[in-house]
């Protein structure tokens, strides 16, 4: 049996309408995470804000990055145009977005998020942000993790609280 590569997963019609976020582990096994409307709404709002505050880059919704542990998908990514240009047609990014945002759900644990941060940093991310169910933002840098910093270094005007109501 052929390994389930990221390209195979994208081409598999049976996986297209699943209500889950799809990632893979280092063995090319599929990992499914549940999705919800509020989760998508936070991602949309964060992407809009990032686009307004950092217009010189690209916003990627569900940004897949190849890591040493498989493909991990940030809920929202911000990439400089320089980093984006050579990867714009990639099915999965070889270099992570400079900013990777994860929106936490009840099924996420802190340990899992710290592991994802490490993987994103190893692929070139400069910051990883976490947004909880209440819209509270935490900002991390490769140097600060596992402790957050007060504000984002790359986007210091980004709010610490997202209101979507």
KELUMBA-76469 format. One line per field, with one value per residue: residue number from 1; x negated, y negated, z negated of N, C-alpha, C in turn. Coordinates in steps of 0.001 Angstrom, whole numbers, plus 500000, padded with zeros to 6 digits. Each point is the difference from the previous one (the first is absolute). Example, Ala and Ser with C-alpha at 12.3 -4.5 7.8 and 13.67 -1.06 7.14 Angstrom:
2
pos [1/2]
n_c1 [486810/500350]
n_c2 [505690/498950]
n_c3 [492200/500720]
ca_c1 [500890/499180]
ca_c2 [498810/498810]
ca_c3 [500000/499940]
c_c1 [499100/500770]
c_c2 [498800/498910]
c_c3 [500000/499270]
END
This chain:
165
pos [1/2/3/4/5/6/7/8/9/10/11/12/13/14/15/16/17/18/19/20/21/22/23/24/25/26/27/28/29/30/31/32/33/34/35/36/37/38/39/40/41/42/43/44/45/46/47/48/49/50/51/52/53/54/55/56/57/58/59/60/61/62/63/64/65/66/67/68/69/70/71/72/73/74/75/76/77/78/79/80/81/82/83/84/85/86/87/88/89/90/91/92/93/94/95/96/97/98/99/100/101/102/103/104/105/106/107/108/109/110/111/112/113/114/115/116/117/118/119/120/121/122/123/124/125/126/127/128/129/130/131/132/133/134/135/136/137/138/139/140/141/142/143/144/145/146/147/148/149/150/151/152/153/154/155/156/157/158/159/160/161/162/163/164/165]
n_c1 [499161/500371/498954/500709/499488/499504/499303/499791/499763/499317/499506/500052/500896/499735/498897/500504/501030/498910/500752/498807/499082/499351/499247/498677/499670/498918/501019/500353/500284/501272/499929/501142/500280/500877/500988/500127/501215/500003/499457/500819/500926/499410/499848/501242/500425/499282/500407/501231/499869/499481/500965/500771/499503/499964/500373/498754/500908/500022/501321/499681/501208/499858/498923/499907/499274/499063/500127/499096/501151/499867/501119/499668/501234/499370/500835/499049/499510/498937/499823/498724/500109/498851/500542/501073/499307/498944/500964/500328/499360/499397/500066/498752/499941/498890/500402/500125/501241/499650/501323/500062/501289/500121/501198/499972/500188/501151/499776/499589/498753/499526/499802/501172/500447/499371/500463/501202/499881/499476/500994/500867/499425/499970/501192/499505/500999/500392/501308/500513/501219/500537/501152/500480/500900/499378/499108/499506/499125/499168/498892/499382/498758/499128/499610/501264/500358/500694/499302/501184/500009/499809/499221/500606/498869/500540/500972/499251/500692/499666/501340/500023/501064/500552/500772/500807/500501]
n_c2 [501185/499021/499279/499543/499552/498787/500228/501239/499425/499013/501038/500475/500269/501173/499249/499600/500725/500514/499983/500353/499561/500153/500818/500130/501219/500305/500805/498758/500166/500070/498728/500271/498712/499960/499548/498714/499491/500036/501199/500275/499536/500592/501074/499791/499722/501023/500718/499512/500153/501195/500183/499446/500725/501048/498924/499980/500778/501309/500079/501064/500319/500648/499481/500919/500466/500399/500877/500120/499533/499695/499914/498811/499703/498846/499605/499151/499587/499308/499736/499650/499030/499686/500339/499287/499100/500576/499778/498986/500933/499937/501305/500056/499066/499764/498741/500083/499552/498732/499837/500916/500040/500435/500408/499849/501297/500440/500494/498734/500434/499412/501228/500267/498882/500337/501220/499516/499228/501018/500689/499030/499850/501321/499627/499178/500470/498748/500123/500470/499816/499916/500427/499657/500803/499256/500337/500540/499073/500989/499294/500818/499948/500293/498788/499560/500813/500551/498913/499406/499170/498781/499685/500080/500583/500914/500044/499003/499608/501279/500011/499874/499368/501081/499050/501040/499531]
n_c3 [500000/500798/499626/499000/501136/499741/501084/499502/498820/500580/500658/498766/500930/499438/500038/501149/499651/499485/498915/500456/499170/501143/499260/500043/499621/499340/499702/500334/498722/500314/499600/499381/500168/499018/500745/499741/500011/498665/500187/500999/499171/498975/500766/500398/498774/499565/501042/499784/498688/500182/500886/499080/499001/500795/500685/499586/499408/499872/499983/499285/500444/498858/499429/500970/499012/500854/499037/499066/499552/501276/500697/499534/499611/500150/499045/499679/501152/499626/501312/499903/500852/499403/498847/500291/500678/499433/499096/500764/500637/498835/499918/499570/499091/500668/499995/498687/499869/500136/500189/499042/500298/498765/500390/498699/499901/499498/501214/500057/499848/498930/499577/500562/499450/498883/500238/500321/498924/499341/500538/499701/498809/499975/500452/499083/499268/499934/500190/498874/500447/498792/500455/498801/499440/499103/500925/498900/500370/500305/499815/500847/499602/500935/499650/500077/501001/499031/499761/499849/501035/499566/501038/501170/500329/500804/499094/499503/501064/500135/499893/498691/500488/500509/500464/500002/498895]
ca_c1 [500839/499242/500115/500994/499309/500895/500601/501038/501124/500704/500667/500985/501343/500755/499607/500266/501114/499969/500054/498834/498719/499169/498551/499397/498868/498766/500202/500966/501343/500857/500477/501182/500403/501341/500120/501289/500261/499311/498585/499817/500231/498776/498977/500315/499741/498556/499450/500336/499174/498617/499919/500041/498830/498772/500447/498911/499855/501110/500725/500314/500955/499639/498669/499314/498532/499333/499101/499360/501026/501139/500547/500793/500772/500349/501329/499738/498583/499609/498694/499495/500095/498745/500073/501128/499791/499539/500843/501401/500706/499729/501122/499657/498875/498712/499588/501217/500242/499308/500942/500942/501020/500816/501206/500171/501329/499985/499206/498559/499339/498833/498855/500136/499698/498562/499355/500210/499138/498635/499955/500082/498731/498976/500231/499805/500940/499393/500937/501193/501022/501113/501258/500874/501427/500518/499383/498767/498827/498679/498977/498776/498897/499141/499199/500816/500788/501448/500630/500421/499508/501120/500572/499309/498862/500229/501238/500236/501327/501048/500624/499896/501339/500783/501453/500680/501467]
ca_c2 [498815/498749/499098/498953/498720/498844/499880/501037/499575/498921/500539/501002/499396/500435/499188/498586/499386/500317/498791/500059/499514/501170/499873/501329/500182/500349/501267/499685/500356/498825/499541/499160/499141/499482/498582/499432/498690/498943/500166/499380/498557/499427/500033/498950/498694/499867/499770/498630/499073/500128/499396/498537/499526/500373/500128/500349/501451/500836/500769/501344/500694/501421/500022/501277/499955/501299/499985/501297/500881/500034/498697/499320/498950/498860/499488/498791/499698/498763/500152/498886/500295/500657/501413/500584/500082/501285/501097/499666/501119/501217/500634/499790/499068/500519/499035/499569/498552/499305/500051/501124/499813/501167/499693/501145/500558/500821/501222/499677/499855/499113/500798/500133/498704/499767/500851/499370/498818/500459/500416/498790/499270/500744/499751/498588/499054/499076/499890/500829/499382/500852/499317/500932/499926/498691/498989/499490/500321/500120/499883/500714/499969/501181/499807/499907/501210/500122/498847/498989/498628/499080/499644/500561/499236/499727/499237/499497/499408/501022/499985/501174/500567/499989/500002/500408/499897]
ca_c3 [500000/500068/498848/500175/500039/499943/501329/500074/499150/500699/501185/499601/499965/498819/498844/500272/499272/498574/499165/499133/500478/500258/499914/500009/499098/500725/500700/501053/499564/499921/498697/500187/498887/500248/500332/499627/500599/499254/500312/501306/499880/499423/501038/500970/499375/499810/501328/500411/499227/500458/501320/499842/499253/500721/501391/500897/500038/500449/498987/500464/499155/499946/500619/499763/500048/499825/498844/499740/499437/500912/500377/498976/500644/499149/500349/500783/500150/500695/500636/500805/501436/500390/499617/500711/501446/500528/499517/500264/500641/499217/499315/498592/499943/499536/498984/499319/499944/498919/498876/500028/498972/499658/499234/499107/499792/498782/500159/499989/498706/500060/500459/501454/500608/499860/501007/501308/500047/500270/501407/500832/499878/500744/501427/500307/499386/499047/498889/499972/499159/499598/499713/499290/500330/499605/500849/499397/500812/499398/501021/499650/500950/499830/498783/498780/499741/499882/499353/500970/499896/499774/501299/501149/500492/501419/500164/498641/499837/499965/498663/499136/499895/501244/499752/501233/499851]
c_c1 [499111/500214/501016/499277/501020/500712/501098/501236/500808/500789/501123/501376/500787/499670/500415/501062/500043/500027/498849/498825/499125/498532/499444/498912/498789/500106/500997/501404/500797/500422/501169/500276/501360/499965/501375/500139/499238/498501/499677/500167/498785/498885/500195/499647/498504/499327/500269/499117/498536/499806/499993/498720/498671/500325/498902/499765/501246/500611/500336/500922/499686/498685/499259/498485/499454/499019/499354/500990/501244/500476/500855/500630/500349/501365/499897/498483/499824/498604/499626/500110/498739/500027/501082/499674/499508/500892/501457/500805/499818/501280/499811/498712/498743/499427/501281/500216/499233/500862/500948/500974/500782/501172/500335/501450/499936/499138/498491/499465/498744/498771/500010/499622/498514/499214/500146/499132/498580/499848/500042/498692/498895/500141/500012/501008/499245/500877/501107/500960/501064/501205/500903/501457/500638/499392/498739/498812/498746/498997/498714/498959/499158/499181/500835/500692/499259/500702/500394/499269/501226/500714/499211/498857/500248/501221/500422/501373/501125/500587/499811/501348/500735/501466/500693/501515/500553]
c_c2 [498745/499171/498912/498660/498880/499824/501042/499595/498915/500520/500982/499361/500380/499167/498535/499356/500359/498710/499941/499290/501242/499607/501411/500070/500461/501312/499865/500498/498715/499750/499068/499207/499422/498499/499512/498618/498898/500016/499318/498495/499303/499959/498902/498623/499753/499719/498588/498976/500040/499337/498483/499461/500305/500193/500408/501511/500681/500723/501355/500640/501489/500220/501306/499868/501404/499871/501372/501018/500069/498593/499478/498788/498917/499486/498751/499829/498648/500216/498726/500408/500715/501497/500715/500297/501368/501185/499873/501117/501326/500579/499943/499164/500671/499105/499445/498492/499381/499967/501166/499809/501295/499545/501242/500436/500881/501254/499747/499968/499153/500733/500162/498697/499668/500843/499383/498750/500381/500396/498793/499208/500684/499795/498503/499018/499112/499819/501026/499343/501040/499120/500995/499747/498662/498870/499385/500500/500107/500022/500656/499772/501251/499900/500065/501307/500883/498836/498967/498671/499093/499624/500692/499079/499582/499122/499427/499373/501029/500052/501309/500686/499835/500077/500320/499890/498776]
c_c3 [500000/498743/500321/499931/499934/501343/500201/499208/500702/501194/499661/499821/498746/498757/500127/499127/498524/499179/498999/500655/500148/499889/500126/498939/500817/500756/501142/499658/499824/498555/500280/498736/500329/500271/499572/500621/499264/500287/501335/499963/499390/501045/501025/499440/499804/501340/500505/499289/500448/501363/499949/499368/500685/501490/500978/500089/500519/498814/500604/498968/500086/500729/499686/500147/499784/498832/499860/499455/500878/500328/498855/500659/498990/500446/500861/500070/500661/500529/500723/501469/500494/499674/500798/501463/500487/499616/500430/500661/499232/499413/498488/499987/499470/498901/499375/500131/498836/498736/500234/498841/499829/499149/499196/499927/498759/500109/500007/498573/500195/500545/501525/500699/499904/501014/501391/500139/500378/501466/500932/499941/500794/501511/500329/499435/499008/498764/500166/499026/499675/499690/499293/500365/499631/500840/499417/500810/499131/501149/499504/501086/499757/498718/498720/499634/499002/499296/501055/499780/499899/501288/501098/500405/501448/500257/498645/499773/499958/498588/499226/499816/501331/499622/501314/499892/500698]
END
